[in-house]
């Protein structure tokens, strides 16, 4: 159970990261139910020789490899018999059928182009795919302090205040008593000074 919760939490963080990245890359967002199909579009204006379609969820995976001339599509093992392409590489639609939760993720097209006898790569056409996206509105927020919570809070605050007063009296009680005793001695001396006529015992 605990492992499942950690796994779910990790997937939520990954999805949040992918949504942020998709928003930054201005990606298309595609949702689908399990068993249905999704379409990823790849397009470029550059004279590319070939293209890879990648997907990233927790790990990066290759979906297919497409070569321009002669036109040839080679899907990875888990996508065999589930991938259909339409159009040319400069404007290619890739349809994946019978999708499952595992097909969720950020898809992008990575093109390979030979320029000055060097192989150069560039990415294009980001698509965020979410399978079984059962998104429901959040429930309305409950008030932070309900009436019962107010009563509990008041009782706790009163108990803390009363306890503080008791501790203060216990700590300062002996000191106050001692201070009051000293005041009595001073008052007695003061009375003797005010009445010098009172006979005092001779030494």
Buried (B, 14 or more C-beta within 10 A) or exposed (E): EEEEEEEEEEBEEBBEEBBEBBEEBEBBEBBBEEEEEBBBBBBBEEEBEBBBBBBBBEEEBBBBBBBBEEEEBEBBEEBEEBBBBEEEBBEBEBEBBEBEEEBBBBBBBBBBBEEEEEEEEEEBBBBBBBBBEEEEEEEEEEEEEEEEEEEEEEEEEEEEEEEEEEEEEEEEEEEEEEEEEEEEEEEEEEEEEEEEEEEEEEE
